[in-house]
Amino acid sequence: MSRGSNQKFKFTYLMQIMLEKTDDEHSLTIGQILDELAKYDVTAERKSIYTDLQDMTEKFGIEIIKEQVGRETYYHVGTREFELAEVKLLIDAIQSSKFITERKSRELIKKIKKFVSEPQAGQLQRQVYVQGRIKTMNESIYYSVDEIHNAITHNRKIRFQYFHWQPDKTQYILHGGDCFVVSPWALTWDDEYYYLVAFDDFSRTCKHYRVDKMIKPQMIDEKREGEEEFRDLDMAVYSKSTFGMYGGEKKRVKIRFHNKMSGVFIDRFGKDIAFVPVDEKHCELNVDIFISPQFFGWIFGLGKDVRVIGPDEVVEAMKEQARVFLEGYGSQE
């Protein structure tokens, strides 16, 4: 048998063929494997293929399963680093993530599909719906996240410009274009956006910033501050207590609700919260909240079966918020 021009890559091509062409539902015979190798101008003896397939399992951890069907023997890749269901979850997360641009979403999905076989990738393609979804327009967010992680690792501050969107869809740079200087301590995910939680040099308080609204964050050669403020900060609790990542004064709030609304509060605050029965139909809950218009809006959206009943200053703030809201729907010229 004459040797092909790519003979030295035989094992590499064989591994690629098995990973791309086979899975639990798609297998190849030795004859079909030889045909696939021929497409790469590689020739092989059947005996050498048996040895190579065994080496894939024993030396490279790629499980090759052998199955007898009638008089034919079939081979396919079994357990993979990522199962099909896991890849589907990753793709769903990318598709639904607002902070990942449409172009980057397609690039990431294309790469992730390489974790499964070509037939399985075909199944995934029918699940990809990126176009038309709400996505950020900031292509540099991935590099921003990397720079922030780099600063946290090296215990350094960062500086950046920050913007808001205007009605004409242009960016308004805050602080007259001057840079914010903060000490980055954590990145967190809330309402499908990435936020930086940091200690602000100017106000000397903890604040958060939407990463997709940060312009060119850069690490600077200044040691971070705010260690005491962040030492006891539980990011999980912080995220649950902050609505829409809008800051405000932290208060211990008492909420009374109908029993049928219990799931709403478990979904928001977790199973560790304590419900205190009031009567057969109602319970109360005490929870720490950063008071903000977003928190009031969340309560209003739950309807008449949920009421904030304490403390008095929060109840009065809710009434004022409702009054201002209703005034906005008064007579208009």
Secondary structure as a PSIPRED ss2 file (coil, helix, strand):
# PSIPRED VFORMAT (PSIPRED V4.0)

   1 M C   1.000  0.000  0.000
   2 S C   1.000  0.000  0.000
   3 R C   1.000  0.000  0.000
   4 G C   1.000  0.000  0.000
   5 S C   1.000  0.000  0.000
   6 N C   1.000  0.000  0.000
   7 Q H   0.000  1.000  0.000
   8 K H   0.000  1.000  0.000
   9 F H   0.000  1.000  0.000
  10 K H   0.000  1.000  0.000
  11 F H   0.000  1.000  0.000
  12 T H   0.000  1.000  0.000
  13 Y H   0.000  1.000  0.000
  14 L H   0.000  1.000  0.000
  15 M H   0.000  1.000  0.000
  16 Q H   0.000  1.000  0.000
  17 I H   0.000  1.000  0.000
  18 M H   0.000  1.000  0.000
  19 L H   0.000  1.000  0.000
  20 E H   0.000  1.000  0.000
  21 K H   0.000  1.000  0.000
  22 T C   1.000  0.000  0.000
  23 D E   0.000  0.000  1.000
  24 D C   1.000  0.000  0.000
  25 E C   1.000  0.000  0.000
  26 H E   0.000  0.000  1.000
  27 S C   1.000  0.000  0.000
  28 L E   0.000  0.000  1.000
  29 T C   1.000  0.000  0.000
  30 I H   0.000  1.000  0.000
  31 G H   0.000  1.000  0.000
  32 Q H   0.000  1.000  0.000
  33 I H   0.000  1.000  0.000
  34 L H   0.000  1.000  0.000
  35 D H   0.000  1.000  0.000
  36 E H   0.000  1.000  0.000
  37 L H   0.000  1.000  0.000
  38 A H   0.000  1.000  0.000
  39 K C   1.000  0.000  0.000
  40 Y C   1.000  0.000  0.000
  41 D C   1.000  0.000  0.000
  42 V C   1.000  0.000  0.000
  43 T C   1.000  0.000  0.000
  44 A C   1.000  0.000  0.000
  45 E C   1.000  0.000  0.000
  46 R H   0.000  1.000  0.000
  47 K H   0.000  1.000  0.000
  48 S H   0.000  1.000  0.000
  49 I H   0.000  1.000  0.000
  50 Y H   0.000  1.000  0.000
  51 T H   0.000  1.000  0.000
  52 D H   0.000  1.000  0.000
  53 L H   0.000  1.000  0.000
  54 Q H   0.000  1.000  0.000
  55 D H   0.000  1.000  0.000
  56 M H   0.000  1.000  0.000
  57 T H   0.000  1.000  0.000
  58 E H   0.000  1.000  0.000
  59 K H   0.000  1.000  0.000
  60 F H   0.000  1.000  0.000
  61 G C   1.000  0.000  0.000
  62 I C   1.000  0.000  0.000
  63 E C   1.000  0.000  0.000
  64 I E   0.000  0.000  1.000
  65 I E   0.000  0.000  1.000
  66 K E   0.000  0.000  1.000
  67 E E   0.000  0.000  1.000
  68 Q E   0.000  0.000  1.000
  69 V E   0.000  0.000  1.000
  70 G C   1.000  0.000  0.000
  71 R C   1.000  0.000  0.000
  72 E E   0.000  0.000  1.000
  73 T E   0.000  0.000  1.000
  74 Y E   0.000  0.000  1.000
  75 Y E   0.000  0.000  1.000
  76 H E   0.000  0.000  1.000
  77 V E   0.000  0.000  1.000
  78 G C   1.000  0.000  0.000
  79 T C   1.000  0.000  0.000
  80 R C   1.000  0.000  0.000
  81 E C   1.000  0.000  0.000
  82 F C   1.000  0.000  0.000
  83 E C   1.000  0.000  0.000
  84 L H   0.000  1.000  0.000
  85 A H   0.000  1.000  0.000
  86 E H   0.000  1.000  0.000
  87 V H   0.000  1.000  0.000
  88 K H   0.000  1.000  0.000
  89 L H   0.000  1.000  0.000
  90 L H   0.000  1.000  0.000
  91 I H   0.000  1.000  0.000
  92 D H   0.000  1.000  0.000
  93 A H   0.000  1.000  0.000
  94 I H   0.000  1.000  0.000
  95 Q H   0.000  1.000  0.000
  96 S H   0.000  1.000  0.000
  97 S C   1.000  0.000  0.000
  98 K C   1.000  0.000  0.000
  99 F C   1.000  0.000  0.000
 100 I C   1.000  0.000  0.000
 101 T C   1.000  0.000  0.000
 102 E H   0.000  1.000  0.000
 103 R H   0.000  1.000  0.000
 104 K H   0.000  1.000  0.000
 105 S H   0.000  1.000  0.000
 106 R H   0.000  1.000  0.000
 107 E H   0.000  1.000  0.000
 108 L H   0.000  1.000  0.000
 109 I H   0.000  1.000  0.000
 110 K H   0.000  1.000  0.000
 111 K H   0.000  1.000  0.000
 112 I H   0.000  1.000  0.000
 113 K H   0.000  1.000  0.000
 114 K H   0.000  1.000  0.000
 115 F H   0.000  1.000  0.000
 116 V C   1.000  0.000  0.000
 117 S C   1.000  0.000  0.000
 118 E H   0.000  1.000  0.000
 119 P H   0.000  1.000  0.000
 120 Q H   0.000  1.000  0.000
 121 A H   0.000  1.000  0.000
 122 G H   0.000  1.000  0.000
 123 Q H   0.000  1.000  0.000
 124 L H   0.000  1.000  0.000
 125 Q H   0.000  1.000  0.000
 126 R C   1.000  0.000  0.000
 127 Q C   1.000  0.000  0.000
 128 V C   1.000  0.000  0.000
 129 Y C   1.000  0.000  0.000
 130 V C   1.000  0.000  0.000
 131 Q C   1.000  0.000  0.000
 132 G C   1.000  0.000  0.000
 133 R C   1.000  0.000  0.000
 134 I C   1.000  0.000  0.000
 135 K C   1.000  0.000  0.000
 136 T C   1.000  0.000  0.000
 137 M C   1.000  0.000  0.000
 138 N C   1.000  0.000  0.000
 139 E C   1.000  0.000  0.000
 140 S C   1.000  0.000  0.000
 141 I H   0.000  1.000  0.000
 142 Y H   0.000  1.000  0.000
 143 Y H   0.000  1.000  0.000
 144 S H   0.000  1.000  0.000
 145 V H   0.000  1.000  0.000
 146 D H   0.000  1.000  0.000
 147 E H   0.000  1.000  0.000
 148 I H   0.000  1.000  0.000
 149 H H   0.000  1.000  0.000
 150 N H   0.000  1.000  0.000
 151 A H   0.000  1.000  0.000
 152 I H   0.000  1.000  0.000
 153 T H   0.000  1.000  0.000
 154 H C   1.000  0.000  0.000
 155 N C   1.000  0.000  0.000
 156 R E   0.000  0.000  1.000
 157 K E   0.000  0.000  1.000
 158 I E   0.000  0.000  1.000
 159 R E   0.000  0.000  1.000
 160 F E   0.000  0.000  1.000
 161 Q E   0.000  0.000  1.000
 162 Y E   0.000  0.000  1.000
 163 F E   0.000  0.000  1.000
 164 H E   0.000  0.000  1.000
 165 W E   0.000  0.000  1.000
 166 Q C   1.000  0.000  0.000
 167 P C   1.000  0.000  0.000
 168 D C   1.000  0.000  0.000
 169 K C   1.000  0.000  0.000
 170 T C   1.000  0.000  0.000
 171 Q E   0.000  0.000  1.000
 172 Y E   0.000  0.000  1.000
 173 I E   0.000  0.000  1.000
 174 L H   0.000  1.000  0.000
 175 H H   0.000  1.000  0.000
 176 G H   0.000  1.000  0.000
 177 G H   0.000  1.000  0.000
 178 D C   1.000  0.000  0.000
 179 C C   1.000  0.000  0.000
 180 F E   0.000  0.000  1.000
 181 V E   0.000  0.000  1.000
 182 V E   0.000  0.000  1.000
 183 S E   0.000  0.000  1.000
 184 P E   0.000  0.000  1.000
 185 W E   0.000  0.000  1.000
 186 A E   0.000  0.000  1.000
 187 L E   0.000  0.000  1.000
 188 T E   0.000  0.000  1.000
 189 W E   0.000  0.000  1.000
 190 D E   0.000  0.000  1.000
 191 D C   1.000  0.000  0.000
 192 E C   1.000  0.000  0.000
 193 Y E   0.000  0.000  1.000
 194 Y E   0.000  0.000  1.000
 195 Y E   0.000  0.000  1.000
 196 L E   0.000  0.000  1.000
 197 V E   0.000  0.000  1.000
 198 A E   0.000  0.000  1.000
 199 F E   0.000  0.000  1.000
 200 D E   0.000  0.000  1.000
 201 D C   1.000  0.000  0.000
 202 F C   1.000  0.000  0.000
 203 S C   1.000  0.000  0.000
 204 R C   1.000  0.000  0.000
 205 T C   1.000  0.000  0.000
 206 C E   0.000  0.000  1.000
 207 K E   0.000  0.000  1.000
 208 H E   0.000  0.000  1.000
 209 Y E   0.000  0.000  1.000
 210 R E   0.000  0.000  1.000
 211 V H   0.000  1.000  0.000
 212 D H   0.000  1.000  0.000
 213 K H   0.000  1.000  0.000
 214 M E   0.000  0.000  1.000
 215 I E   0.000  0.000  1.000
 216 K E   0.000  0.000  1.000
 217 P E   0.000  0.000  1.000
 218 Q E   0.000  0.000  1.000
 219 M E   0.000  0.000  1.000
 220 I E   0.000  0.000  1.000
 221 D E   0.000  0.000  1.000
 222 E E   0.000  0.000  1.000
 223 K E   0.000  0.000  1.000
 224 R C   1.000  0.000  0.000
 225 E C   1.000  0.000  0.000
 226 G C   1.000  0.000  0.000
 227 E H   0.000  1.000  0.000
 228 E H   0.000  1.000  0.000
 229 E H   0.000  1.000  0.000
 230 F H   0.000  1.000  0.000
 231 R H   0.000  1.000  0.000
 232 D C   1.000  0.000  0.000
 233 L C   1.000  0.000  0.000
 234 D C   1.000  0.000  0.000
 235 M H   0.000  1.000  0.000
 236 A H   0.000  1.000  0.000
 237 V H   0.000  1.000  0.000
 238 Y H   0.000  1.000  0.000
 239 S H   0.000  1.000  0.000
 240 K H   0.000  1.000  0.000
 241 S H   0.000  1.000  0.000
 242 T C   1.000  0.000  0.000
 243 F H   0.000  1.000  0.000
 244 G H   0.000  1.000  0.000
 245 M H   0.000  1.000  0.000
 246 Y C   1.000  0.000  0.000
 247 G C   1.000  0.000  0.000
 248 G C   1.000  0.000  0.000
 249 E C   1.000  0.000  0.000
 250 K E   0.000  0.000  1.000
 251 K E   0.000  0.000  1.000
 252 R E   0.000  0.000  1.000
 253 V E   0.000  0.000  1.000
 254 K E   0.000  0.000  1.000
 255 I E   0.000  0.000  1.000
 256 R E   0.000  0.000  1.000
 257 F E   0.000  0.000  1.000
 258 H E   0.000  0.000  1.000
 259 N H   0.000  1.000  0.000
 260 K H   0.000  1.000  0.000
 261 M H   0.000  1.000  0.000
 262 S H   0.000  1.000  0.000
 263 G H   0.000  1.000  0.000
 264 V H   0.000  1.000  0.000
 265 F H   0.000  1.000  0.000
 266 I H   0.000  1.000  0.000
 267 D H   0.000  1.000  0.000
 268 R H   0.000  1.000  0.000
 269 F H   0.000  1.000  0.000
 270 G C   1.000  0.000  0.000
 271 K C   1.000  0.000  0.000
 272 D C   1.000  0.000  0.000
 273 I C   1.000  0.000  0.000
 274 A C   1.000  0.000  0.000
 275 F E   0.000  0.000  1.000
 276 V E   0.000  0.000  1.000
 277 P E   0.000  0.000  1.000
 278 V C   1.000  0.000  0.000
 279 D C   1.000  0.000  0.000
 280 E C   1.000  0.000  0.000
 281 K C   1.000  0.000  0.000
 282 H E   0.000  0.000  1.000
 283 C E   0.000  0.000  1.000
 284 E E   0.000  0.000  1.000
 285 L E   0.000  0.000  1.000
 286 N E   0.000  0.000  1.000
 287 V E   0.000  0.000  1.000
 288 D E   0.000  0.000  1.000
 289 I E   0.000  0.000  1.000
 290 F E   0.000  0.000  1.000
 291 I C   1.000  0.000  0.000
 292 S C   1.000  0.000  0.000
 293 P H   0.000  1.000  0.000
 294 Q H   0.000  1.000  0.000
 295 F H   0.000  1.000  0.000
 296 F H   0.000  1.000  0.000
 297 G H   0.000  1.000  0.000
 298 W H   0.000  1.000  0.000
 299 I H   0.000  1.000  0.000
 300 F H   0.000  1.000  0.000
 301 G H   0.000  1.000  0.000
 302 L C   1.000  0.000  0.000
 303 G C   1.000  0.000  0.000
 304 K C   1.000  0.000  0.000
 305 D C   1.000  0.000  0.000
 306 V E   0.000  0.000  1.000
 307 R E   0.000  0.000  1.000
 308 V E   0.000  0.000  1.000
 309 I E   0.000  0.000  1.000
 310 G E   0.000  0.000  1.000
 311 P C   1.000  0.000  0.000
 312 D H   0.000  1.000  0.000
 313 E H   0.000  1.000  0.000
 314 V H   0.000  1.000  0.000
 315 V H   0.000  1.000  0.000
 316 E H   0.000  1.000  0.000
 317 A H   0.000  1.000  0.000
 318 M H   0.000  1.000  0.000
 319 K H   0.000  1.000  0.000
 320 E H   0.000  1.000  0.000
 321 Q H   0.000  1.000  0.000
 322 A H   0.000  1.000  0.000
 323 R H   0.000  1.000  0.000
 324 V H   0.000  1.000  0.000
 325 F H   0.000  1.000  0.000
 326 L H   0.000  1.000  0.000
 327 E H   0.000  1.000  0.000
 328 G C   1.000  0.000  0.000
 329 Y C   1.000  0.000  0.000
 330 G C   1.000  0.000  0.000
 331 S C   1.000  0.000  0.000
 332 Q C   1.000  0.000  0.000
 333 E C   1.000  0.000  0.000
